[in-house]
Amino acid sequence: MTRKVLALALAALLGSAGGRLVAADGPEKAAQVSALAWLEVVDAGRYGESWDQAAALFKGALTRAQWEAALEKVRRPLGKVVSRKLRGAKFMTEIPNAPAGEYVVIQYDTSFEKAAGATETITPMKDKDGAWRVSGYFIR
């Protein structure tokens, strides 16, 4: 599965959810903790390390070098994160074009130094070992 397919799957998912994501306890909370830890690595510019920490599904979709290049192109020009506020999180067991599993689609309203008003969508999934790891990341 390519990065483009993952992004399209997330866009389709969010469109079908009507953008209504809600924060909750349970898997949503555990996934949010994992997502924020992963975002700290990305925020620090350690893009290769973020790939190392991602879900097996993510790593199967693109190489470490492809991920690093993509974030250099998309994320670095935005500058540092100024603020990040949780918009909501939704637990799902099916996402278009992805295998069945446990996913949490999380959205943050994020302002960057050079881009205010962005939306970050990050999707942790429960990996085979039971840990929540990021399987998708998209900025709009």
Long-range contacts (C-beta under 8 A, 24 or more apart in sequence): 1-57, 1-60, 1-61, 1-97, 1-98, 2-61, 2-62, 3-61, 3-62, 3-66, 3-67, 3-70, 5-61, 5-97, 6-58, 6-61, 6-97, 6-98, 6-135, 6-136, 6-138, 7-136, 7-138, 8-96, 8-97, 9-95, 9-96, 9-97, 9-98, 9-136, 10-95, 10-105, 10-121, 10-123, 10-136, 10-138, 11-138, 12-96, 13-92, 13-95, 13-96, 13-105, 14-105, 14-107, 14-121, 17-90, 17-105, 20-88, 21-87, 21-88, 21-89, 21-90, 21-105, 21-106, 21-107, 22-88, 22-89, 22-90, 23-86, 23-88, 23-89, 24-89, 24-91, 26-91, 27-91, 27-102, 27-104, 27-126, 27-132, 28-89, 28-90, 28-91, 28-104, 28-106, 30-132, 31-89, 31-91, 31-104, 31-106, 31-124, 31-132, 32-86, 32-89, 32-104, 32-106, 33-132, 34-124, 34-131, 34-132, 34-133, 34-134, 35-104, 35-106, 35-122, 35-124, 35-132, 35-134, 38-122, 38-124, 38-133, 38-134, 39-84, 39-120, 39-122, 42-71, 42-75, 42-137, 43-80, 43-81, 45-76, 47-71, 47-72, 47-75, 50-134, 53-133, 53-134, 54-133, 54-134, 54-135, 55-124, 55-125, 55-127, 55-133, 55-134, 55-135, 56-127, 56-128, 56-133, 57-98, 57-99, 57-125, 57-135, 58-133, 58-134, 58-135, 58-136, 74-139, 75-139, 77-114, 78-112, 78-113, 78-114, 78-115, 78-118, 78-139, 79-112, 79-113, 79-114, 79-115, 80-112, 80-113, 81-110, 81-111, 81-112, 82-111, 82-112, 82-113, 82-116, 83-110, 83-111, 84-108, 84-109, 84-110, 84-111, 84-120, 85-109, 85-110, 87-119, 95-123, 98-135, 101-125, 101-126, 102-126, 103-135, 104-132, 110-139
